[in-house]
Amino acid sequence: MKLTARPGDYLHAVAGQQNRAAQLTLFDPQGRKLLHVDSLTAAADPPWPAEEVHWVAATPGVYRIELTLPPGFHGPCDLELVEHRPATAADRQRTQAEADLARGHALRRTRTSESCRAGIAPYESAERRFADLGWLERRAEALLGLGQLQRQCLRENQAALQTFLRAEPLFTGNPAFEAIVRQNRGKLRDALGDLDGAIAEYRRALELHHRLGQRALEAETANNLGLALQIRGHYDESASLFDRALALQQTGDDPHELAKTLLNRGHLHRELRETGRAQDRLSDALAQSRHVKDSDLEAQALTALGLLALDTGQPKRALHPLQEALRLRPPGTRGRAVTLTSLGVALRQLGRLDDARQAYLEALPIYQHLGDVREETRSLGNLGRLDAATGHPEEAIHHFDRAQELFHTLSAPPDLAWILEGKPWVLRHRGDLEGARRLMEEALALAEQHRYRQTDATTRAEFLATRQDSYGFLIDLLMEMHQREPEAGYAAAALDVNERSLARSLLDGLVTGSDVPRPWRTDDVRRELLDRDTVLLEYRLGTSRSFLWAVTPDAVHSFTLPGRATIEQPAGHAARLLPNSRSRQDEISAELQLARLSRWLLAPAAPLLAGKRLLVVGDGALLALPFAVLPEPKTSPQAGEPLIAHHEIVTLPSISVLGELRRATAGRPAPPGALWLLADPDFAGRFPQLPFSREEAQAILALSPPSGRRAVLGREARRATVLDSPLQDYRILHFATHGAFGTDEPGGGRLVLAQVDPQGRPEADGFLHLADIYKLDLRADLVVLSACGSALGRQVRGEGMMGMTRGLFQAGAERVLASLWNVNDRAAVELMRRFYHHLLAEGLAPPAALREAQNAIRRQPHRRSPYYWAGFTLQGEWRRD
């Protein structure tokens, strides 16, 4: 556009941008550039507001305005001269303000420190002039530009925050501006350590972006908010926000934001010890960062992968990604400090203690210079752990105390707990056992408080798994104190701590209403949950030594056992051999492993076991081991016979679970029906039919009175039938079908039901999933899962098996009978027939009925192998109703 002007003329031209980020450049009659306009808008997506040129001519002649479009965009160009008239005083003020604003934008975009410093004055001038003119939107743009210059270019976070706070009066009627300012304020508050303030800013920004339909900015803010909540420890909400951000991001969006979100999601998976998922997300983040050639994001992803290797006990494997990341980090940057800290951990674990110290000491002043209190305290904590490992307890305590002092100002329970967990190791080494106990109790109290803040049961379980080493330390410490003072009650205190570490999310689910579930204390267990014929055997596997508590109504007896690796090796081997013990060779090999385990697990408590019912709370590999098959210790009169020969055996996730089951079922009215049975579903060729399933059903039905039973067979044994049946009206529920309950089973497990409906049409969903189980309302005294491996599930440290049995307890079942492996179908039929005969015809309690059935099977010469009889285990209540 060309136009002729005289001195003092006011020129006002407008270019509509629509979906093109246009730029305008004004040249004087001599061809010199007077003004370049490329506005900073709060709008995230097109159409964008028009670009405008405001100018008062100083010399006569032909002025020229050029419109530039981004590469790939073409006309027609909508450039219009709106006003050309003599300038007023207000026009001159507006022209000067626009020129200042344009100069500020230009200097900000250079990204050089000197130019950005020079950009402060024109921005401030523009903001004052627009304020005087009452042009609120232009004043808002000046403040937005100045704040971004201070945050992104000069890294002056406090000054930037003050600038964005000055923008608040301009929010009225301009939600897009409010959203972008709040997003910037959230980032600044986060960087300055005001995490709660950042969360509040992000929440408001997220609400506004969503309301305005600003999808890309909504995704970015969801990612930022998720990260802040992760640091605060709200893992379930954090996960939801990261997933929301990933779902919102589309092809064509800023690829750097996708890399950041993948990185954050991977970090959260790592923090919750979800190693496989973390590896996938972080590898995707690394690939994405390399694709966009972002060396900073690449270094972040490499550092995270190094940390993941450290989490899995592979410091040597962690070195390569960490050293590669360090080469990408500029000196003095926060990123370099983060990588140095992680590298220091790897070097410490590899025994290169001097190199580790050098890495920590290089990182610490960087955090201090940047004012990053959170990472400064973690560096101090790492130095404390290093001092403790190198025999410098005084220096270690100094670093831990300084870190603890700083973390108290942050109110970050997970991080504070991590700091508190370090010092007790030093105090114990110095002989201050009581001080070590007190501090570790404080750390675990913080961790438990933090666990309650998670609303998702799986997140609670995963978090508790990350604290098991600290529970183990406190248990081992208390047992050391017990050895010094056997009559002081420390063994019972250690057992109380063990109960605090076990099956807590299941315990949460068993408590109704607003009550906070508390693990049962040993004194209450002895008084209320046991009788003279019952002994509790509770195990805790530790790194250097393990423990057994044998509890009777009269006393708590404790025993020291070998370490975890020593016990888990034969336990894992036996658990793998037993499902194949039809083979005589595998049976003999299993017997050798079981004999070793009996010496460790049973022999110490042998005098307490004679003629007793055994309640077993296992740990680690012991969870997949049927104690029924362990041989009686050599010191027992029945030496060599399997435990089931002389003992009823019931397994439990924790003894506290039994206590809560009793509370939940106390006073509960008995269901009117006796038996609801599902068997022999029609698999329509998708799964092999179970040839003896219907025979099993008929044998059980013959023992139950017709008036109080219902059998669901064939095509009727479908998902809709199960979900629509009044299962709460039956005392016994029996499922005889296929199942999948292994570690990798999606959703935690499922029972296979009829694959076709009564008319033979394919079922959309022919399964009963674990998620369905949790939603059931049961009042069953007993649920029998006559399905292969139904006692298994995903094992989470501290929580135990996360599978069907847990879901059934939470749904209201009092006992669950399930299997640890694939049992020969005809043997299962006979075992079930005998079990129900003893249960229904003879009136035995479930543990006694199972014992009688298993003994009858194992006495048959052709079924003496544990394969045929030892796979079924009873969990839950041991008392007869």
N, C-alpha and C positions, 0 to 999 in steps of 0.2 A: 504494500500500500504506500502510495506517495501522496503527500499533501503539502500545500504551500502555506506558510505561516509568517506572520509579522511578529516583531518583538512584543512580548506581553500576551500573546495568544495562548489560550488554554486548550490543550489537545487531550481528548479522552477517547480511546479506541478499545473495543472489546472483541475477544476471540472466544467463541464457544468451544469447549474442549470435548464434550460428550464422553466418548470412551478413549480419547487420545490425549496424552499428557503434553499439551502444546506449550511452546515457549515463544515469547515475544521479545524482539530486540529493536530498539529505537536508535536511528542514526541521524546526525545533524546534517546540514547542507554540505559540509565538507567530507561527509562519509565517516566521521568519527562516531564510535559507539557511545551513546549517552546513557542507555539504560538497558538492562537485561532482566526480564520478568519470568520467573519460574517459581510460582507460589508454593507454599507449604500448606497443604490442606489437611484437615482432620478427617475428611471423607476417605474411607478405605477402598471403595469400589466406584467405578463410573456409574452414572455420569458425574463428572467433576465440575465444580463451578468454573465460570469463565475466567480467563486471564485478561487483565486490564492494564492499559498504559495510561498514566496520568503525567502530563508534562506542561510546563510553561515555557514557551519559546523565548530564547535570549537573543537570537539573531534572525534576520529575515532569510527566506529561501525555502527550498524543497526538503522536507523531512521524509524519512523513509522508515516504515515499520515492516520488519520481516517476521513471518510466522514459521516456526520450525516444528516438524512432527518427528516422533520417534521413528527409528528404522522399521521399515515394514508397513508403515501407515501412509495413506495417501489422501488426497483431497476428496471432494471440494472443501475449501477452507472458508469458514464462516468468520471473516474479519470485518468489523464494521466500525466506522467512525461515528461515535455517539454524540460528541459535543466538540464544537470548534467555535470559540468565542473569546472575548477579552477576559482575562483572568481576574478573579476576585482575590481578596486576602485569604479566604478559606481555601480557594483553589491552590494558591501558592503553599499554604500549610499542608494541604493534602499531597501535593506534588513532592514536597520535601520529605514528608513521612514515607511515601511510597519508595522514594529513592533510597532512603535510609534502610528500609526493610529489604529492598532488593540487594543492597550492598551487604547487609548482614547475612542473607541467604547465600550469596556468592562466597563470602569468606568462610562461612560454616562448611560449605561443600568442599573446600580445599582439604579439610581434615588435617591440616598442619597446625601445630601448636601456635606458632607466631600469628598466622592469619586468623585463626579462631580467636585468639586473644584480641586482635584488632576488631573482630566482629561484634564484641560486646557493646561498644559505644553506639554504633548505628542501630542496633536492636533496641537499646534503651531509649535512644532519641525517638525512634519510630513509635515505640510504645507510649511515650509521653505525648507526642503530637496527636496520635490517634485518640488518646484519652481526652485531650483538650477538644478535639473535633466531635467526640461522641461516637466515633466509629468503632463499635464494640467488636465486631468480627475481625477487623483489621488489627485491633489491639490484641485480640486473642492470638492471631497468627504471629505477631511479634513476640509475645511471651512464649509461644510454643517453640519458635525458632531459637530464642535465647536459651530456653531450658534444655533443648536438645544439643545445642552447641556446648553448654556447660557439662552435660552428662556424657555425651558421646565423644566429643573432641578433647575437651580440657580435663575430663575425669574429675570435675569438681562437684562431687555428689551433693554436698550440703548446700552449696550455692544454687545448684540446679533445683533442689527440692524447694528452696525458698522462692525461686522464680515460679515454679508450678503452683505453689500455695497461693501466690498473688493472683493466679488465674481463676481462682474459685468464684469470685463474684461474677465472672463472665459465663458461668455454666447455664444460667437461666435461658431457656429457649434454644440451647445449642447442645443437644445430647451427644452429637458426634465429637464435638470439642471436649466435652466432659469425659467421654470414654477414653480418648487418647491421652488426655492429661492424667487421668487416674491410672492408666496403664504405666505411664512414665513414673508417676509417683510411687506406684507399687514397686517398680524395679529399684528406685532410689532408696526407699525405706528398707527393702530387702538388703541392699548393699551396705546400708548404714546400721544393720543389726536390729531394726524394728520390724521383726517378722510378723507380729500381730497387726501392725499398721499396714504392712504390705498386703497381707491377706484381705483386710477390709477393703483396700483400694482395688485389688484384683477382682473381688466379688462384685463390686459395683460396676467396674469396667466390663466384666463378663456379662452381667445383666443387660447393660446398655448395648454392647455389640450384638448380643442375641436379638434384642428388641428391634434394632436397626437393620437386621439382616446382614451384618458385616461378617460374613462367614470366615474369611481368612483371619481377621483380627480376633474373632471369637475363638478360633483354634489356637492362636498364639497366646491369648490370655488364659485359656484353659490350661495350656501347658505351663505357663508361669505360676498360676495358682496351684496347680498340682505339685509343682516342685516345692513351693513354700509350705504346703500342707505336709508333704513328705518329710521335710526337715522338722516340722513341728510334731510329726509322728502320727498324722491322720492317714494311715496307709490306704484304707479302703476308699475313702473319698479321693485321695490322690490318684489311685489306680483308675477310678471312674473318669476323672478329668483327663488323664493322659489318653485313655481310650476314646474319649469324646473328641479330643484334639485330632487324633489319628483318623477318626471317622470323618471329620470335617475337612481335612486337607485333601486337595485335589490336584490333578496334573495342571501345571501352569502356575501354581502357588510358589511362593519363595521356597526353593528346595532346602535352604538352610534351616528353615523352621521345621521341616519334616525330620531332618537329621537331629535337631535338638530334641524333638519329641521322642523319637526312637531311643535316643541316648538316655533321656530321663526315665522312660518306661523300663529300659534295661537296668538302670540303676536301682529302681524300685524292686524289680524281680530279684536282683542280686541281694538287696538288703533283706528280703524275705526268704533268702536261700532257695529261690526257685531257679536253680542253676541252668537247666536246659533252656528255659524261656529267656533268661538273662543273656545267655550266649547267642541265641537267635537275634534278639533285639539289638544287642551291641554290635554284632557282626553286620547287621543291616545298617546301623548308624555309621559304622566305619566305611562301608561301601558307598553310602550316600555322601558322606563328607569328602571322600576322594573323588567322587563323580563331580561335585561342585567345586573341587580344588580349594576347599576351606581348610587350611592347615591347623587352625585353632580347634575346629570341631574334630578333625582327624586325631589330633593329640588327645582330646578329651575321650574319644572312643577307645584309643589305644590304652590310655590310662585305666579306663573302666575295665577293659579286658584283662589288664594286668591285675587289677584288684580281684577280679573274678577268679583268676588262677590262684591268688593268695587265699581266697575263701575256701578253695577246695584243697588246700594244703600242698600247692605246687609252686613254691617260691622260685625255683629255677626256671620254670616255664614262664613265670611272670616277668622275668628280667627283660626279655627281648622286647615285648610291646612297651614296657615302661622306658627303656633306654631309647627306643625309637621315638616315643612321644617327647622325651626330654630334648631331643635334637630339634624338634619343631617348636619348642617353647622359647620365646625371646627372654633375655635376662631381665630380672626384676619384676616380671609379670606374675599375677596371681596364678595363672595357669601353670607356670613353671614351678611355683611353690607347691601346688597340688600334686604334680607329678613327682617332685622331689620327695614329698612326704610318703607317697605310695612306694617309691623306690626304696626309701629308708626302711620301710616295713619288710620288703623283700630281702634286702641286704641283712637286716637283723635276723630274719628267720634262717638265712643261709650261714649265719655265724660271722659275717663280715661286719663286725660291730663298729670298727673305726670308720668304715665307709658309710655305714648307716648314720652314725653321729654327724658326719660331715653333711649328709643330705638334709637331715633335720635342721641343723644349724644354719644352712643356707636358706631354708624355707621360712624359718621363724621370723627373721627381720622383714621379709617381704610382707607377710601378713600384718605385722605390727605397723609397717609404713602405710599400708592400705587401710588400716583400721578394721580389718576383718577379724573380729573378736572370736567368732566361732572357730575358724580354722587356727587362729593363734592358740586357743586352748587345746585343740586336738594335737597340735605340734608339741605343746608342753606335755600332754599326756603321753605321746610317743617317746619323748625324751625321758619321762619318768620310767616307762617300761624298759627302755634301753639301760638306764642307770641301774634299775633293779637287776637286769640280766648280767650286768658287768660288775656287780658287787659294790655298788655305790649307793647304799640305802639312804643316806642323808640327802644327797642330791636328788634322788628319786622322790623322796617325800616333799622336798622343796618344790619340784616341778608339779607334782600332783596337787599340792595345796594351792599353788598359784593358778593352776587350771581350774580347780574347783571353785575358787573365788570368782574367776571370770565367768564361768558357766552359770553360776547362780544369778548373774545379771541377765542371762538370756532366756531363762525359763524354758529350757529345752530338755525334757525328761530323758529321752533316749541317750543324748550326748552326755548329760550329767551323770546318768547311770554308768556309762562307759568310763568316765573319769573316776567315779567312785570305786569301780571294780578293780582299778589298777593298784591302788594303795594297799588294800588288804594283803596282797601277796608279799609286799615289803614288810608290813607289820608282822605277818606270820613268821617270816624268815628271821626277824629280830626277836621273836619269842613273845610278842604282844598278841596273844591269841584272842583275848577278849576284845581288844581294840579292832583287830581284823574282823572278828565276828560282827561287831557293832556296825562297822562301816559297810560290810557286805550286805547286812540286813537292810541298811538304808538304801543301798543301790538297788536291791531287789524290790524293795517297797516302791521305789520310783518306777521300776520296770513294770510291776504289776499294776500300778496306777495308770501307766501308759497303755497297758494291754486293755484295760477296761474302756479306754477311750475309742477303741476300734469297735465298729458296729457289726462287722462281718465276722462270722465264726471262723472261717478259714484264715482270714488275716490274723485274728487273735492267735490261732494255733501256730501259724508260721512265725509270728513274732516271738511267742514263747519258746519256740525251738532255738531261736538265736541266743537265748539267755541260759541255756542248759549248762554251759560250762561254769557259769557263775553259781547256779544252784549246786552243781557238783563240787565246786570249791568249798562252799559253805558246809555241805554235808561232810566232806572229808575233814574239814577243820573241826567240826563238832565231834566227829569220831576220834580225832586226835585228842581232843579235850576229854572225851570219855575214857580213853586209855589212861590218861593221867589221873582222872577222878571218876572211877567206875560207878560210884553211888550218887553222882551229882545230877543225873537225869539228862546228860548230854546225848545219849543214844536215842532216847525218845524224842529229843529236840531235833536230832538229825532226821529221824523218820518223819516228823512233822514237816520239815523242809522238803523232803522227798515228795510228800503228798502235795505240797504247794506247786511242785514242778510237773505234776502229772494230770493229763486229761482235763485240763481246765475248761476248754471250750465245751466239752461234753457236760461238765458239771454246770456250766452256765445254762445250757439248754434244758437241764433237768429241773432247774429252779424256776418256779412260776412267779408272775407278778414283778414287782420292783425290787424284790430282795436281792442283795448282793451275795452270791454263793461263796461260802468259805469252806476250804478244805477241813476235814475232820481232824481233830487233835487226837493224839494217841490215847490219852486217858478216856476220851469219849468212845473211841473205837473198842477198847478193851471192855468197857462197861456196857455198851449198847449193841455192838455188831457181832460179838463173838459169844460162844458158849463153851462149856467145859469139854465138849467133843470137837472143837474147831480150833485150828491153828492158822494164823495168817503168816504166809511166807512172802515177804516183799524184798525185791532185789533192786540194787542200783549199781550199774556198771560204770566204773571210773577208769581214767587213763592208766594210773599206776596201780590202783587197787580198787576192788569192788566191795559191796557190803550186802549182807543178808540180815534182815530183821525177822525174827520168829516171835510172833506176838500171841500171847494167850490171855485169858481174862485176868491172870494173876501177875504177869510180868512181861517185860520187853527184853528179849535176848538178842544180842547183836554179834555178828561174826564178820571177820575180814576175809575176803576172797581174792583170787588173782585179778589182774587188770582186764579191761574190756577185751583187748585183742586175744588174750589167752583163752577167755571163755567163748568169745564169739566165733573163733575159728572152728572148734568142734561142734558148736551149736548150729552154725550155718551149714556145716558139712552134713550133720545129722538131718537137718530139715530138708536138705536136697536128696538125701538117700532114702528117707522113709517113704515118700510117695512111690518109690520104685522097689520097695523091699519085698515084693513078690519074688524077685531074683534073690536066690540064696546068697550070692556074693554080696549084693547090696545090703541084705539083711545083716550079714556078719560084719560088714564095714560099719553099718549104723550102730550095731551093738558095741563096738569098740569105742566109738565116739560117745555114746550114751553112758558107758561105764566111767569114762573120764569126767563127764559132766556130773554124774551122780556124786563122785568124790568131792567135787567143789561145791555143788549147789545143795546137796542134801546131807552129806555126812556130818558137817559141823553141827547140824540141828537134829541129828538122828534120835537122840534120847527124848526129844519133845514130840516126835511124830507118831509113835506107836498107837494104832487104833484111832487116829484122829482124822477128821475131815480136813482137807487142805484147801485154803483159799490162796491162790497164787497171783501176785502182781509182778509181772515180768518187766524186762527192759531190753531194748535193742533186739538182737537176734533171738532172744528167749521168747519173744512174742509169737514167733512162728513155730515154736517147739511144743509138742503135746507132752506135758509133764506126766501124763498117764503112762507113758512108755519108759520113763526113766527107771532104772533098776533100783531097788531098795539098797541103801548103803551096806557095805560089808559088815558094819557093826550091828546091823539089824538082824533079829532072828529070822526074818524072811529075806535075807540077803540074796540079791540077784533076781528076785521076782519083780515084775513091773509094779509101779506104785498103785495102779488101778486094782491090783489083786486085793489090797487091804485098805484102800482109802477112797473115799469120794473126793473128787477134784473139781473145783470151780475156779475159773480164771476171771480176773477183773482188770479193767484199765487202771483203777486205783481203788483203794478201800473206801475213799470218800464217795466214789460213785455208788457203792453199795448203800452208804448212809443216805444219800439223796434219793436213791430208788425207793428206799423204805419210807422216807418222808412223803414222796410223791404218791405212793400207793396206799399209805395209811388211811383207813376209813373209806377207801374207794369201793363203791358197790360192785359186787361180783357180776360179771356179764351173765345174761340168762342162757346164752347158748354155750354148748360144750366145745364144738369143733367146727372150724371152717377150713376146708382142704382144697388145694389146687394141685392138680397132677396131670401128667401126660398131655400137655398142650399140643395142638396140631401145628407142627412147624412147617408144613407144606413144602418140604424138601429143602428149606433154607438152612436147617440144622438137622443133624441126625436125631431120629426119634429115640426116646428112652424106652427100651423094650420092657423094662420091669417097673416103670413108673406107675402104671395103672394097677399092677399087682400090689405094689406098695400101698397105694391108696385103698384098695379093697381090704387088705389086711388090717389097716388102721381103722377103717370104717366099721369093720366087724366087731371091734372092741368098744365102739361108742354107741350110745342109745340113739335110735333114729330120730327121736323128737328134737334133739338139740344139736343137730349137725347139718352142714351143707357141704356138698362136694361139687367142685367146679372142674370139669374134665373136657378134653378135646378142644373143639372150637369155642366152647363157652369160656375156656380158660384164657380170656383176653384182657387187655389193659382196661377197657371200659368196665368190664365186670368187676375187676379188683377195685377200681376207684369208686364205683357206684355201690359196692356192697357195704352193709353196716358192720364193718369189721370190729367196731367197738363192742359189738354184742356177743363176742365169742371169747372164751377163756383160752383156747388153743388155736393158733394159726399154723398151718402146715403148707409149705411150698415144696413140691417135688418137680424140679425142672432143671434146665441148663442155667448157668450163670456165668458172669464175667466179673471178677472182683480184683484183678491184679493191679499192680502199681501203675501201669500205663493206661488203665481203662478210663475213657473220658467220663467225667462226672462222678467218678468214685465207685462205679459198679452198677450192674443191672441184672435183673432176672429176665430170662427169655420166656415170653408168653406166646399165645397163639398168633401165628402170622397171617391168619385169614379169619374173617368174621363167620358167623353161622351160615351165611349164604355162599361161602367160599371165596369172597372177594378179598384182595390183599389189604392188610391193615396198614394204615399210614405209620403207626408206631406200635410195634409188637413187643414192647419191653416195659418193665416196671423199673424205673430209674431210681437211683439213690435220692435224687431230689424229690421224687414222688413219695418215698418212704418218710422223709422228714415232715411231709404235709399230712400224713395220716393221723387219725385220732384213735389210739388203741387203748384198750384196758386188758390186754392179754397177759395171763400169767406166764405163758410160754409161747414163743415163736420158733418154729423149726424150719431151718433153711436146708432142706435135703438137696443141696445143689453144690457142685464141685467148687471147692475153694472159697466158700461163702464166708468164712471167718477172716479172710484176707482183705487187703485194701492198701491204700497208699500209707506207708509208714512215715509219720512225722515225729521227730525226736521230742520226747516228752508227752506228746498226745497219744502215741500208740498208733494202732491201725485205724485209719480214717476210711471206714467202709460201711457195709450194710448193718452190721451189728450195732454200731454207734447210732445210725439213723433210727433203728428200731427202738433202742433205749429211749432216744429223745422223743419218739412218737408215742411212748407210753408202755412199751413192753417191759415186763419185770425180769424175764429170762430169755436168752437166745441160745439155741442149740444150732451150731454151724460146723462146717468142715474146713480143714486146713489143706486138703488136696483132693484130687479126683479119685473118688472111691468106686471100686467095682460095684456095678449097679445091683447085682443079685445079693452081694454081701450087704449093701446098704438096705435092701428090702428086709433082709432077715434081722439086721440090727434094729431097724425101726420097728419091726413087728414085735420084737422082744422088749424094746424100750417102752412102747405103748402098752404092752401087756402088764409090765411091772408098774407103770404109771397109772393106768386106768383100772385094770382088773385087780391089782394087788394094793393099790393106793400108796405106793412109795413116792417119796419126794423126787423131783427130777434128777438131782445128783445121784441118789441111790439107784434109781431106775436105769440111768445111763451106765453106772458101774456094773450092775448086774448084766446088762445087755452086752457090754464090751467083754466082760469076763466069759460069758457064754460063747461068744464068737471066737475068742482067742484060744479057748480050750479045744476047739475043733481042729484035728490034726492038719487038715488041708487049709485052715485059715489062721494058723498060729502067727503068721507074719503080721507085724504092726500095720502093714498096708491095709488090711481088711477091717481093723477095729479101732485103731488109735487116732484116726483123722478127725473124729467128731469131738468137739469141746463144748462145754456148757459155760456160759458167761452170765453173770448177774446174781440174783438172789439165791442163797443156798437153803434158806429155811423152807419148810413146807408151809403152805398157806393155811 
